[in-house]
Amino acid sequence: MQRIHGTNAFTGAASTDPRRAAIELEIAMELRRRWPELRRHALHRGMGGLRAVTQLEQRDAAASDAAVRFVDGCTTAERAHIALSRLRWRLS
């Protein structure tokens, strides 16, 4: 459950807010670390954060750092999936 209110830093944040991207990536990394059986879900969650980082108008150090750390923890197959997804994002 999640309580939603006006000052909620995550749910109320715009999709272009760099904090949202960094939070998505941190959640994905923690899911992957704590529950390896949820690795596929963690990848899906992290992909949302990676896409948000690529769509930021200005580079954000915290979000970029989280993106690098997320990808560093990925397997070769996951990195291939990420590379293909990034290509699709550029083409769309």
Buried (B, 14 or more C-beta within 10 A) or exposed (E): EEEEEEEEEEEEBEEEBBBBBBBBBBBBBEBBEEEEEBBEEBBEBBBBBBBBBEEBEEEBEBBBEBBEEBBEBBEEEBEEBBEEBBEEEEEE
